[in-house]
Amino acid sequence: MGTTLKTAEAERIFGKLKLVEKRKGYHVRGYLYFRGRLIAVAQYSHGNKDLPGRVPTRFRESLYLSEQEFLPMKRCTMKLPEYLDLLRSKGKIS
């Protein structure tokens, strides 16, 4: 089916992961830092809508998540500690 994402879901994920937010024009970019090191950068567009085309897939991939891993993140059942454990298992952080 592919990844789908609404703006409100992206906003919740930014908050849950405590991404450092920078707004520029119509876009919101979030930076994930771990122990002072930049780990991931994700972005979405303002508004109340479904994000179009490949945007949801790029958003998911920028957080190093597979489609199966992304579902709990969208449903708010994955918390920050679980996400960090997942990144450790993928070798993105130590």
KOLVOGU-13120 format. One record per residue (C-alpha): residue number from 1; y, x negated, z. Coordinates in pm, whole numbers, padded with zeros to 5 digits. Each point is the difference from the previous one (the first is absolute). Example, Ala and Ser with C-alpha at 12.3 -4.5 7.8 and 13.67 -1.06 7.14 Angstrom:
+-----+--------+--------+--------+
!   i !      v !      u !      w !
+-----+--------+--------+--------+
!   1 ! -00450 ! -01230 !  00780 !
!   2 !  00344 ! -00137 ! -00066 !
+-----+--------+--------+--------+
! end
This chain:
+-----+--------+--------+--------+
!   i !      v !      u !      w !
+-----+--------+--------+--------+
!   1 !  00000 !  00000 !  00000 !
!   2 !  00244 ! -00283 !  00073 !
!   3 !  00255 ! -00055 !  00267 !
!   4 !  00263 !  00266 !  00066 !
!   5 !  00299 ! -00034 !  00229 !
!   6 !  00298 !  00211 !  00101 !
!   7 !  00330 ! -00143 !  00117 !
!   8 ! -00052 !  00147 !  00349 !
!   9 ! -00341 ! -00175 !  00026 !
!  10 !  00155 ! -00332 ! -00102 !
!  11 !  00270 !  00046 !  00267 !
!  12 ! -00264 !  00066 !  00268 !
!  13 ! -00196 ! -00308 ! -00106 !
!  14 !  00316 ! -00213 !  00021 !
!  15 !  00059 !  00125 !  00353 !
!  16 ! -00362 ! -00040 !  00109 !
!  17 ! -00017 ! -00359 ! -00125 !
!  18 !  00347 ! -00078 !  00138 !
!  19 !  00117 ! -00132 ! -00336 !
!  20 !  00350 ! -00147 ! -00008 !
!  21 !  00184 !  00241 ! -00230 !
!  22 !  00263 ! -00091 ! -00258 !
!  23 !  00156 !  00276 ! -00209 !
!  24 !  00149 ! -00081 ! -00337 !
!  25 !  00108 !  00271 ! -00240 !
!  26 ! -00282 !  00249 ! -00040 !
!  27 ! -00267 ! -00226 !  00147 !
!  28 ! -00123 ! -00086 !  00346 !
!  29 ! -00172 ! -00332 !  00039 !
!  30 ! -00203 ! -00085 !  00310 !
!  31 ! -00096 ! -00344 !  00124 !
!  32 ! -00298 ! -00059 !  00228 !
!  33 !  00034 ! -00306 !  00221 !
!  34 ! -00273 ! -00139 !  00222 !
!  35 !  00083 ! -00284 !  00239 !
!  36 !  00321 ! -00065 ! -00192 !
!  37 ! -00175 ! -00027 ! -00338 !
!  38 !  00048 !  00245 ! -00288 !
!  39 ! -00335 !  00161 ! -00075 !
!  40 !  00071 !  00294 ! -00232 !
!  41 !  00281 !  00176 ! -00187 !
!  42 ! -00024 !  00367 ! -00098 !
!  43 !  00252 !  00233 ! -00159 !
!  44 !  00055 !  00363 ! -00090 !
!  45 !  00280 !  00218 ! -00138 !
!  46 !  00220 !  00235 !  00203 !
!  47 ! -00048 !  00372 ! -00027 !
!  48 ! -00248 !  00267 !  00089 !
!  49 ! -00260 ! -00025 ! -00273 !
!  50 ! -00331 ! -00133 ! -00121 !
!  51 !  00040 ! -00361 ! -00104 !
!  52 ! -00069 ! -00029 ! -00374 !
!  53 ! -00237 ! -00207 ! -00214 !
!  54 ! -00127 ! -00326 !  00141 !
!  55 !  00247 ! -00004 !  00291 !
!  56 ! -00257 !  00126 !  00256 !
!  57 ! -00258 ! -00256 ! -00116 !
!  58 !  00252 ! -00283 !  00015 !
!  59 !  00110 !  00117 !  00346 !
!  60 ! -00362 !  00001 !  00123 !
!  61 ! -00081 ! -00336 ! -00160 !
!  62 !  00314 ! -00161 !  00145 !
!  63 ! -00143 !  00083 !  00344 !
!  64 ! -00336 ! -00157 ! -00099 !
!  65 ! -00187 !  00331 !  00032 !
!  66 ! -00279 !  00146 ! -00212 !
!  67 !  00007 !  00372 ! -00079 !
!  68 ! -00253 !  00064 !  00279 !
!  69 !  00204 ! -00203 !  00250 !
!  70 !  00324 !  00172 ! -00105 !
!  71 ! -00121 !  00354 !  00082 !
!  72 ! -00001 ! -00053 !  00381 !
!  73 !  00341 ! -00164 ! -00030 !
!  74 !  00139 !  00308 ! -00180 !
!  75 ! -00170 !  00238 !  00243 !
!  76 !  00150 ! -00191 !  00294 !
!  77 ! -00342 ! -00076 !  00148 !
!  78 !  00039 ! -00377 ! -00052 !
!  79 !  00233 ! -00164 !  00251 !
!  80 !  00178 ! -00335 ! -00019 !
!  81 ! -00264 ! -00194 !  00202 !
!  82 ! -00276 !  00126 ! -00233 !
!  83 !  00207 ! -00095 ! -00304 !
!  84 !  00059 ! -00349 !  00138 !
!  85 ! -00377 ! -00036 !  00064 !
!  86 ! -00058 !  00101 ! -00363 !
!  87 !  00246 ! -00263 ! -00121 !
!  88 ! -00176 ! -00260 !  00218 !
!  89 ! -00337 !  00092 ! -00153 !
!  90 !  00155 ! -00052 ! -00348 !
!  91 !  00146 ! -00337 !  00099 !
!  92 !  00363 !  00114 ! -00041 !
!  93 !  00085 ! -00086 !  00363 !
!  94 ! -00170 ! -00204 !  00272 !
+-----+--------+--------+--------+
! end
